[in-house]
Amino acid sequence: MDAASLQESYNRLKNFIYECPIGLADTTVDGKIISINATGSQLLVPIALSHGLDVENILQVVAFFDEELAEDIEDFEGSFGEVCASRYVKVYMSGLEHHPDYLAFSVKRMDADTFMFAFRNVTQVVEQEEQTRKVLQERALQSGKLEMATNVLHDIGNVMTAIGGQLASMKSHESWEEILNIKRLIGMFEQHQSGLDDLFGAGKGGAILHFLGAISQSLDERYQHSEQAMQKLINHASHVQDILNIQRNYVKGSQGTSRSSINVSILLGDALSMQSKGIEKRDIKVTQQLPLSVPVIGGDPTQMMQVFVNLLKNACEAFDERLDHEQKVLEVLVTHDSESITILVRDNAIGLQGKDPSYLLQKGISTKSFGSGLGLHNCRNILENHGGSLRLYDREKETGLVVEVVLPIKPDKNREHEHEIQHANPDH
């Protein structure tokens, strides 16, 4: 190779090193820069100047942000070898501590007198790693919550099964034998009332029969009361089992993918079932229009169930502040068009009473003395995460509140895929 070719190759190599997208610096053992490429200057010089550091000494810059790495470089005993590889160092411009960048340093001793520094900006990589870590932590946390919820539901289910079995066993027992025996005794004494008068004195037989009749009637009333109470307990136990079954389904669904197809009418029906005792206790008349033909949407069924239960619970509790005796009415309606599903929860309770709806949706705001103020705020966040919205407003012609939920209709990807397959394979 002639001198011209050698010079050309040298110039190409020099330009390659200078324009390399990784910072490269050749330094003395005490960090003084002998040569540095363009990328290295672009990364180091602004940082060094903002902190008043020596721009010609890379070790001083490293020591400012990572004393341990600087000590490792200074204490390296070998005359040749690797000091570190891809060591992350957090750096920042003066006054911008809350917006750091990350540089990955690889340092190698080239000989007794020089070090080679290679460094690059890995801020995006670190941010992605941090985001991944948070996602994994959140999944682990949710997994732990689901496991705990599953265990709690299992334990409660076992207790309720035992209670239900015991109640059913008690309900199947015949009438109290003592009542039957007293009635037999009364019948026998009625046949021989004159003998009782002869035995105990005139009129005593009738008094004894009256006394036994009173005892029999009292026992009958206690038995009927016990039967009614037992039936109520059985109904309550059955209701709890229904709620547990619903909750198990949603916990089970949460253990898979967080997004699945949701039929909001079915979900609202389940939510109404879970609030049935509160509705019954307050003597609320429920009107519902929940068409099963409503389009499915994509989302997290557990979170959506939390929203619907919270909205229905709020509506029921609003009746507690109404003092008149007008019929309490709760309406739950589902309608849809080609783009969205609208859910209306309407009541004839107290309404907003002049309160700003947007104020009630803020975190930490509650109109209840015992409320946490988290319910409506969380509901709005969940709905917005599903691309939907939450709005509150007073009814126009009567007292009460309207809660309007709008959710976008999202195509079912699985069905679309099936549709594509069927078109691709018409004989399938």
C-alpha positions in Angstrom: 0.0 0.0 0.0 1.5 3.3 -1.0 1.7 6.4 1.2 -1.4 8.1 -0.3 -3.5 5.0 0.4 -2.2 4.8 3.9 -3.0 8.5 4.5 -6.5 8.0 3.1 -7.1 5.0 5.4 -5.7 7.0 8.4 -8.0 9.9 7.6 -11.0 7.6 7.3 -10.3 6.0 10.6 -9.7 9.3 12.3 -13.0 10.7 10.9 -14.8 7.5 12.0 -13.5 7.8 15.6 -14.3 11.5 15.7 -17.9 11.1 14.4 -18.6 7.9 16.3 -22.0 8.1 18.1 -20.3 6.9 21.4 -18.1 9.3 23.4 -14.4 8.4 23.3 -11.6 10.0 25.2 -7.9 9.2 25.6 -6.6 10.5 29.0 -3.6 10.5 31.2 -3.7 8.5 34.5 -4.9 11.6 36.4 -7.8 12.1 33.9 -6.4 14.9 31.8 -7.9 14.6 28.3 -5.3 14.0 25.5 -7.9 13.7 22.8 -11.7 13.4 22.7 -14.2 12.9 19.8 -17.2 15.1 18.9 -19.8 13.0 20.8 -17.6 13.0 23.9 -17.3 16.7 23.9 -21.1 17.2 23.3 -21.8 14.9 26.3 -19.3 16.2 28.8 -18.5 19.8 28.1 -22.0 21.3 28.9 -22.2 19.3 32.1 -18.7 20.3 33.3 -19.3 24.0 32.5 -22.7 24.1 34.3 -20.9 22.9 37.5 -17.7 24.8 37.1 -15.6 21.7 36.5 -12.4 21.4 34.5 -13.6 20.5 31.0 -10.2 19.1 30.2 -10.3 16.6 33.0 -12.8 13.8 32.7 -11.9 12.2 36.0 -12.9 15.4 37.8 -16.3 15.2 36.1 -16.7 11.5 36.9 -15.7 12.1 40.6 -18.3 14.9 40.9 -21.1 12.5 40.1 -19.7 9.1 41.2 -16.9 9.2 43.7 -16.7 5.4 43.9 -16.1 5.0 40.2 -13.4 7.7 40.3 -11.7 5.9 43.2 -11.8 2.6 41.2 -10.1 4.3 38.3 -7.4 6.0 40.4 -6.8 2.8 42.5 -6.5 0.5 39.4 -3.2 -1.3 39.9 -2.7 -3.1 36.6 -0.7 -1.5 33.8 -3.4 -2.8 31.3 -7.0 -4.0 31.6 -10.7 -3.2 32.1 -11.7 -1.0 35.0 -15.4 -1.1 34.4 -18.0 -1.9 31.7 -21.2 0.0 31.2 -21.2 1.6 34.6 -24.3 3.8 34.9 -23.6 7.3 36.3 -26.4 9.8 36.9 -25.5 13.3 35.7 -27.4 16.5 35.4 -27.0 20.2 34.5 -26.6 22.6 37.4 -30.1 23.5 38.7 -31.8 20.6 36.9 -31.3 17.9 39.6 -34.9 16.7 39.0 -34.2 16.0 35.3 -31.1 13.8 35.3 -29.4 12.0 32.4 -27.6 8.8 32.6 -24.2 8.0 31.0 -22.8 4.5 30.8 -19.0 4.5 31.2 -16.6 1.8 30.1 -13.1 2.5 31.2 -10.0 0.6 30.1 -6.3 1.1 31.0 -4.3 1.1 27.7 -0.8 1.3 29.2 1.0 2.6 32.2 0.3 6.2 31.2 -3.1 6.3 29.6 -6.8 5.4 30.0 -9.5 5.0 27.4 -13.0 6.2 28.3 -16.0 5.2 26.2 -19.4 6.6 27.3 -22.9 7.0 25.9 -26.2 8.5 26.9 -28.5 5.7 28.2 -31.2 7.9 29.7 -33.9 6.3 27.6 -32.8 2.8 28.5 -32.8 3.7 32.2 -36.3 5.2 32.0 -37.6 2.1 30.1 -36.0 -0.1 32.7 -37.6 1.9 35.5 -41.0 1.8 33.8 -40.7 -1.9 33.4 -39.7 -2.3 37.0 -42.7 -0.3 38.1 -45.0 -2.4 35.9 -43.6 -5.6 37.4 -43.9 -4.3 40.9 -47.5 -3.3 40.2 -48.2 -6.7 38.8 -46.6 -8.3 41.8 -48.7 -6.1 44.1 -51.9 -6.9 42.2 -51.0 -10.5 42.3 -50.5 -10.4 46.0 -53.9 -8.5 46.4 -55.6 -11.1 44.2 -54.1 -13.9 46.2 -55.2 -12.3 49.5 -58.7 -11.6 48.1 -58.9 -15.2 46.9 -58.0 -16.5 50.3 -60.4 -14.2 52.0 -63.2 -15.2 49.7 -62.4 -18.9 50.2 -62.4 -18.5 54.0 -65.6 -16.5 54.1 -67.2 -19.0 51.7 -66.3 -21.9 54.0 -67.8 -20.1 57.0 -71.0 -19.3 55.0 -71.3 -22.8 53.8 -71.2 -24.1 57.3 -73.7 -21.5 58.5 -76.0 -22.3 55.6 -75.8 -26.0 56.3 -76.6 -25.5 60.0 -79.5 -23.2 59.2 -80.9 -25.7 56.7 -80.6 -28.4 59.2 -82.4 -26.4 61.9 -85.1 -25.4 59.4 -85.7 -29.0 58.5 -86.5 -29.9 62.1 -90.2 -30.6 63.0 -92.2 -28.2 65.2 -91.0 -28.0 68.8 -92.1 -31.2 70.6 -92.9 -29.3 73.7 -95.7 -27.4 71.9 -97.2 -30.7 70.7 -97.0 -32.2 74.2 -98.7 -29.2 75.8 -101.5 -29.3 73.2 -102.0 -33.0 73.9 -102.2 -32.3 77.6 -104.7 -29.5 77.0 -106.9 -31.9 75.0 -106.7 -34.5 77.7 -107.6 -32.0 80.4 -110.5 -30.6 78.4 -112.0 -34.1 78.3 -111.7 -34.4 82.1 -112.3 -30.8 83.2 -114.9 -31.8 85.7 -112.4 -34.2 87.3 -110.0 -31.3 87.6 -112.6 -29.2 89.4 -113.2 -32.1 91.8 -109.4 -32.5 92.3 -108.4 -28.9 92.7 -111.6 -27.2 93.6 -114.5 -25.5 91.7 -113.3 -23.4 88.7 -109.7 -24.5 89.1 -109.9 -26.9 86.1 -110.8 -23.9 83.8 -108.0 -21.8 85.2 -105.4 -24.6 84.6 -106.7 -25.0 81.0 -106.4 -21.2 80.5 -102.9 -21.2 81.9 -101.8 -24.0 79.6 -103.5 -22.4 76.7 -101.5 -19.2 77.3 -98.2 -21.1 77.5 -99.1 -23.0 74.3 -99.9 -19.7 72.5 -96.7 -18.1 73.7 -94.7 -21.0 72.5 -96.5 -21.0 69.2 -95.6 -17.3 68.7 -92.0 -17.9 69.7 -91.8 -20.8 67.2 -93.3 -18.7 64.4 -90.9 -15.8 65.2 -88.0 -18.3 65.2 -89.0 -19.7 61.9 -89.2 -16.2 60.3 -85.9 -15.2 61.7 -84.4 -18.5 60.5 -85.8 -17.9 57.0 -84.3 -14.4 57.0 -80.9 -15.8 58.0 -81.1 -18.4 55.3 -82.0 -15.6 52.7 -79.1 -13.5 54.0 -76.7 -16.4 53.8 -77.8 -17.2 50.3 -77.3 -13.5 49.3 -73.8 -13.5 50.8 -73.1 -16.7 48.8 -74.3 -15.0 45.6 -72.1 -12.0 46.2 -69.1 -14.3 46.9 -69.8 -16.2 43.7 -69.9 -12.9 41.8 -66.7 -11.7 43.5 -64.9 -15.0 42.8 -65.7 -14.6 39.1 -64.2 -11.2 39.0 -61.1 -12.2 41.0 -60.7 -15.2 38.8 -61.0 -12.9 35.7 -58.4 -10.5 37.2 -55.8 -13.3 37.4 -55.7 -13.5 33.6 -55.4 -10.5 31.2 -56.5 -7.2 32.6 -58.4 -6.4 29.4 -61.2 -8.5 28.1 -64.7 -8.2 26.5 -67.3 -6.7 28.8 -71.1 -6.7 28.5 -72.0 -3.7 30.7 -75.6 -4.9 31.1 -74.5 -8.1 32.7 -72.0 -6.2 34.8 -74.7 -3.8 36.0 -77.0 -6.7 36.8 -74.4 -8.2 39.0 -73.7 -4.8 40.7 -77.5 -4.4 41.4 -77.5 -7.9 42.9 -74.6 -6.9 45.2 -76.6 -3.8 46.3 -79.9 -5.6 46.7 -79.9 -5.6 50.5 -79.3 -1.9 50.7 -82.1 -1.4 48.1 -84.5 -3.6 50.0 -83.7 -2.0 53.4 -84.5 1.5 52.0 -87.6 0.3 50.2 -86.3 1.6 46.8 -88.2 0.8 43.6 -85.7 -0.1 40.9 -86.4 0.3 37.2 -83.8 -1.2 34.9 -83.3 -1.4 31.2 -80.3 -3.6 30.6 -80.4 -5.0 27.1 -78.2 -8.0 26.8 -77.7 -7.2 23.1 -75.6 -4.2 24.0 -72.2 -4.3 22.2 -69.3 -5.5 24.2 -66.4 -3.2 25.1 -62.8 -3.9 25.9 -61.7 -3.3 29.5 -61.0 -4.6 33.0 -64.2 -6.2 34.4 -63.0 -5.9 38.0 -62.4 -2.2 37.8 -65.7 -1.6 35.9 -67.5 -3.6 38.6 -66.0 -1.3 41.2 -67.3 1.7 39.4 -70.8 0.4 39.0 -71.1 -0.8 42.6 -69.8 2.6 43.9 -72.3 4.6 41.8 -75.2 2.4 42.8 -74.1 2.5 46.5 -73.9 6.3 46.3 -77.4 6.5 44.8 -78.9 4.3 47.6 -77.2 6.2 50.4 -78.5 9.5 48.9 -82.0 8.5 49.9 -80.9 8.4 53.6 -80.8 12.2 53.5 -84.3 12.6 52.1 -86.9 13.3 54.8 -90.2 13.0 52.9 -92.1 9.7 52.3 -92.4 9.9 48.6 -91.7 6.6 46.7 -87.9 6.2 46.3 -87.1 5.3 42.7 -83.7 4.3 41.2 -83.4 3.9 37.4 -80.6 2.1 35.7 -80.6 2.5 31.9 -78.3 1.3 29.1 -78.4 2.7 25.6 -76.0 2.8 22.7 -75.3 4.0 19.3 -72.6 3.0 16.7 -69.8 4.7 18.7 -70.5 4.5 22.4 -72.6 3.1 25.2 -74.4 5.4 27.6 -75.2 4.3 31.2 -77.6 6.4 33.2 -78.1 6.0 37.0 -81.0 8.2 38.0 -82.5 8.7 41.5 -85.1 11.0 43.0 -83.1 11.6 46.2 -81.5 15.0 47.2 -79.6 15.8 44.0 -76.6 18.1 43.9 -78.2 20.8 46.1 -76.2 23.5 44.4 -72.8 21.7 44.6 -70.4 21.9 41.7 -70.2 18.5 40.0 -66.6 18.9 39.1 -65.8 19.7 42.7 -67.4 16.4 43.9 -65.2 14.5 41.4 -62.0 15.8 42.9 -59.8 13.5 45.1 -60.5 13.8 48.8 -64.0 15.4 48.4 -67.0 13.7 50.1 -70.4 14.9 51.1 -70.7 12.2 53.7 -69.3 12.7 57.2 -67.9 9.1 57.0 -66.8 9.2 53.4 -63.3 9.0 52.2 -63.8 11.2 49.1 -62.0 8.6 47.0 -65.0 6.9 45.3 -66.1 9.3 42.6 -62.5 10.4 41.9 -61.4 6.8 41.4 -64.5 6.1 39.3 -63.6 8.9 37.0 -60.0 7.8 36.7 -61.0 4.2 35.9 -63.5 5.4 33.3 -61.1 7.8 31.7 -58.5 5.0 31.5 -61.1 3.1 29.5 -61.6 6.0 27.2 -64.9 7.0 28.8 -66.3 9.8 30.9 -68.3 10.4 34.0 -70.8 13.3 34.4 -73.1 14.4 37.3 -76.1 16.7 36.9 -79.5 17.4 38.5 -82.7 16.1 37.0 -84.7 18.7 35.1 -88.3 18.3 36.3 -87.9 16.7 39.7 -85.4 16.3 42.5 -82.6 13.8 42.2 -79.3 13.2 40.5 -78.3 11.8 37.1 -75.0 10.0 36.8 -74.0 9.6 33.2 -71.3 7.2 32.1 -70.2 7.1 28.4 -67.9 4.3 27.2 -66.5 4.0 23.7 -67.4 0.8 21.7 -64.2 -1.0 20.9 -64.0 -3.7 18.2 -63.5 -7.2 19.5 -60.1 -8.1 18.1 -60.7 -11.9 18.4 -64.0 -11.6 16.4 -62.2 -9.5 13.8 -59.5 -12.1 13.5 -62.1 -14.9 13.2 -63.8 -12.8 10.5 -60.6 -12.4 8.6 -59.9 -16.2 8.9 -63.4 -17.0 7.6 -62.9 -14.7 4.6 -59.5 -16.2 3.9 -60.9 -19.7 4.2 -64.5 -19.6 2.8 -64.9 -23.4 3.0 -64.0 -23.5 6.7 
